[in-house]
Amino acid sequence: MTFLMDTENILTREAAETRSNLVSNASYTLELTLKEHTAEYRGHCIVAFDYLHGGIDPLKLDFITKEIHAVTLNGMATEEYLKGEFAIYLDEDHLT
């Protein structure tokens, strides 16, 4: 997967409208383990959504974290994503 990743944490109105036309029924489940007196945390995040093909490639999911240990896409473990500083990018060909 090759493309230009965002270098700033900015969501333009145009990008938001485009993504809104492609993604619907979004839901989030977060499980976080926070440690006292530290900014570090561990967690598990599930993002579920319906996706209309034929749009932007890749699909940008806003997500800020230092590390990602595993990604499951369409029920299967995958490495078919790119992690930027402010988002995860998913290739449209891997979305169902």
Residue pairs with C-beta under 8 A, 6 or more apart in sequence:
1 58
1 80
1 81
1 82
1 89
1 91
3 57
3 58
3 82
3 89
5 82
5 84
5 85
5 87
5 89
6 60
6 84
6 85
6 86
6 87
7 85
8 86
9 64
9 85
9 86
11 62
15 60
18 55
18 56
19 55
19 56
19 59
19 60
21 52
21 55
22 51
22 52
22 55
22 56
22 59
23 49
23 50
23 51
23 52
23 59
24 49
24 50
24 52
25 48
25 49
25 50
26 47
26 48
26 49
27 47
27 48
27 49
28 45
28 46
28 47
28 48
29 44
29 45
29 46
29 48
30 43
30 44
30 45
30 46
31 43
31 44
31 45
32 41
32 42
32 43
33 41
33 42
33 43
34 41
35 41
45 63
47 61
51 59
51 95
51 96
53 92
53 95
55 92
56 92
57 91
57 92
57 93
58 82
58 89
58 90
58 91
58 92
59 89
59 90
59 92
59 95
60 87
60 88
60 89
61 87
61 88
61 89
61 90
62 86
62 87
63 86
63 87
63 88
64 85
64 86
64 87
68 83
68 88
70 77
71 77
71 78
71 79
71 81
71 88
72 78
73 80
73 81
73 90
73 94
73 95
74 94
74 95
74 96
78 94
80 90
80 91
80 94
81 88
81 89
81 90
81 91
82 88
82 89
83 89
